[in-house]
Amino acid sequence: MELKDIKKVLILGAGTMGQHMHGYHVTFYDISDKILNHSIKRIEKLGSSFFVPAHRITIEQLKEIMGRITATSNPADAAKDADLISESVPEDPQIKAKVFAQFNELCPERTIFTTNTSLLMPSKFAGATGRPEKLIALHFHDVRTTNVVDVMPHPGTDPAVIEVVHDFAVSISQIPIMLHRENNGYVFNAMLSSICTAALTLVTTGVASVEDVDRAWMGVMRMPIGPFGMMDQMGLKTVWHVNDYWAHNTQDIPAKQIQVNADFLKLYVDRGELGAKTKKGFYAYPNPEYANAEFLSGKVKK
Ligand SMILES: NC(=O)c1ccc[n+]([C@@H]2O[C@H](COP(=O)([O-])OP(=O)(O)OC[C@H]3O[C@@H](n4cnc5c(N)ncnc54)[C@H](O)[C@@H]3O)[C@@H](O)[C@H]2O)c1
């Protein structure tokens, strides 16, 4: 298969991450029509209130994109004629394996299976898909602010599939980051998670405050945001989930310290302070202290 053969993209799971817009015929599949209706409305809203005002697409292009999107909760209808699947179902290896196995039965033989998993290694569920040579990770970041995707094969991925998925990423205006082998956290998230772990450890071991850790980063790097501000943007539930996962699964960094960091995050999660999206996390939004011109000087106190 070559890029020119990809005409229809099937998105499995229409939650937060299943909503990237493509220049292809796109079908959304999810477990209920209610979720699908809600997702289609969210995509239209994201287009009209973000992509159009940001001049990334015109209103005419948005109409054309919406015209190419269909949604169904019928798996057989969804799978028909699919050339490439982008899977964004929950981050659970059993659910992913089950959904891929189901679509392996329904999709044409040519269909490429891509997964948007954040933490799981594709090799862990490659066998269960029934077509391991056609499975590869295509991992999106926040499509509102970035256009970088990780393309990560597992040891059994066919090199021809890697090439098509690279070309596909370019065709949807993404910058493909090509991984030579499986790696936890891909490329950017692996770097980011080291910075966040270091920042959390500085706070949970009593070395410095949240604000001073951010101030150090912002002041030296000349950046508008520090690690704790970034974690608020990612959502503290997600950050806690990742830390809690690593506390139980890593052999690299002392798991005990990561568990301390995860427990610290859990205090915020339990209070419903999930970061920017709930208007409170390490900082209060919409006007977080770090966005104040005085923040770097240390004159603004919490
Ligand atoms: N949220 C992020 O910032 C982010 C970023 C990159 C990657 N991801 C990855 O994307 C995936 C989904 O994350 P999310 O945040 O969009 O989750 P989400 O919970 O918002 O969405 C998951 C969707 O999958 C649907 N679903 C559940 N079971 C299904 C099934 N059997 N068949 C089809 N659909 C099913 C749910 O109804 C829901 O709509 C995860 O693997 C996650 O790690 C998330």
The ligand as an SDF file (V2000), in Angstrom:
LIG
                    3D

 44 48  0  0  0  0  0  0  0  0999 V2000
   -5.9210   12.9680   26.3210 N   0  0  0  0  0  0  0  0  0  0  0  0
   -4.7040   13.2080   25.8350 C   0  0  0  0  0  0  0  0  0  0  0  0
   -4.1350   14.2990   26.0050 O   0  0  0  0  0  0  0  0  0  0  0  0
   -3.9930   12.1430   25.0250 C   0  0  0  0  0  0  0  0  0  0  0  0
   -2.8460   12.5070   24.2620 C   0  0  0  0  0  0  0  0  0  0  0  0
   -2.2280   11.5420   23.4490 C   0  0  0  0  0  0  0  0  0  0  0  0
   -2.7240   10.2480   23.4230 C   0  0  0  0  0  0  0  0  0  0  0  0
   -3.8240    9.9070   24.1840 N   0  0  0  0  0  0  0  0  0  0  0  0
   -4.2810    8.5130   24.1350 C   0  0  0  0  0  0  0  0  0  0  0  0
   -5.5090    8.4420   23.4110 O   0  0  0  0  0  0  0  0  0  0  0  0
   -6.2800    7.3520   23.9370 C   0  0  0  0  0  0  0  0  0  0  0  0
   -7.6480    7.8560   24.3500 C   0  0  0  0  0  0  0  0  0  0  0  0
   -7.4720    8.8660   25.3230 O   0  0  0  0  0  0  0  0  0  0  0  0
   -8.5890    9.9920   25.5210 P   0  0  0  0  0  0  0  0  0  0  0  0
   -7.9990   10.9780   26.4700 O   0  0  0  0  0  0  0  0  0  0  0  0
   -9.1130   10.4500   24.2020 O   0  0  0  0  0  0  0  0  0  0  0  0
   -9.7010    9.1140   26.2880 O   0  0  0  0  0  0  0  0  0  0  0  0
  -11.2870    9.3940   26.4010 P   0  0  0  0  0  0  0  0  0  0  0  0
  -11.7360    8.6160   27.5790 O   0  0  0  0  0  0  0  0  0  0  0  0
  -11.5660   10.8550   26.2950 O   0  0  0  0  0  0  0  0  0  0  0  0
  -11.8820    8.6890   25.0710 O   0  0  0  0  0  0  0  0  0  0  0  0
  -11.9290    7.2960   24.8730 C   0  0  0  0  0  0  0  0  0  0  0  0
  -13.1140    6.9900   23.9620 C   0  0  0  0  0  0  0  0  0  0  0  0
  -13.0860    5.6100   23.6370 O   0  0  0  0  0  0  0  0  0  0  0  0
  -14.4250    5.1250   23.6430 C   0  0  0  0  0  0  0  0  0  0  0  0
  -14.4440    3.6760   23.7930 N   0  0  0  0  0  0  0  0  0  0  0  0
  -14.4170    2.9290   24.9260 C   0  0  0  0  0  0  0  0  0  0  0  0
  -14.4810    1.6080   24.6320 N   0  0  0  0  0  0  0  0  0  0  0  0
  -14.5520    1.5330   23.2710 C   0  0  0  0  0  0  0  0  0  0  0  0
  -14.6670    0.4520   22.3540 C   0  0  0  0  0  0  0  0  0  0  0  0
  -14.7080   -0.8160   22.7830 N   0  0  0  0  0  0  0  0  0  0  0  0
  -14.7550    0.7390   21.0390 N   0  0  0  0  0  0  0  0  0  0  0  0
  -14.6950    2.0150   20.6160 C   0  0  0  0  0  0  0  0  0  0  0  0
  -14.5990    3.0890   21.4230 N   0  0  0  0  0  0  0  0  0  0  0  0
  -14.5300    2.8400   22.7410 C   0  0  0  0  0  0  0  0  0  0  0  0
  -15.0800    5.8720   24.7920 C   0  0  0  0  0  0  0  0  0  0  0  0
  -16.4910    5.8590   24.6570 O   0  0  0  0  0  0  0  0  0  0  0  0
  -14.4650    7.2780   24.6310 C   0  0  0  0  0  0  0  0  0  0  0  0
  -15.2580    8.0950   23.7860 O   0  0  0  0  0  0  0  0  0  0  0  0
   -5.4850    6.7450   25.0900 C   0  0  0  0  0  0  0  0  0  0  0  0
   -4.7280    5.6540   24.6300 O   0  0  0  0  0  0  0  0  0  0  0  0
   -4.5770    7.9100   25.5030 C   0  0  0  0  0  0  0  0  0  0  0  0
   -3.4150    7.4610   26.1470 O   0  0  0  0  0  0  0  0  0  0  0  0
   -4.4800   10.8340   24.9680 C   0  0  0  0  0  0  0  0  0  0  0  0
  1  2  1  0
  2  3  2  0
  2  4  1  0
  4  5  1  0
  4 44  2  0
  5  6  2  0
  6  7  1  0
  7  8  2  0
  8  9  1  0
  8 44  1  0
  9 10  1  0
  9 42  1  0
 10 11  1  0
 11 12  1  0
 11 40  1  0
 12 13  1  0
 13 14  1  0
 14 15  2  0
 14 16  1  0
 14 17  1  0
 17 18  1  0
 18 19  2  0
 18 20  1  0
 18 21  1  0
 21 22  1  0
 22 23  1  0
 23 24  1  0
 23 38  1  0
 24 25  1  0
 25 26  1  0
 25 36  1  0
 26 27  1  0
 26 35  1  0
 27 28  2  0
 28 29  1  0
 29 30  1  0
 29 35  2  0
 30 31  1  0
 30 32  2  0
 32 33  1  0
 33 34  2  0
 34 35  1  0
 36 37  1  0
 36 38  1  0
 38 39  1  0
 40 41  1  0
 40 42  1  0
 42 43  1  0
M  CHG  2   8   1  16  -1
M  END
$$$$
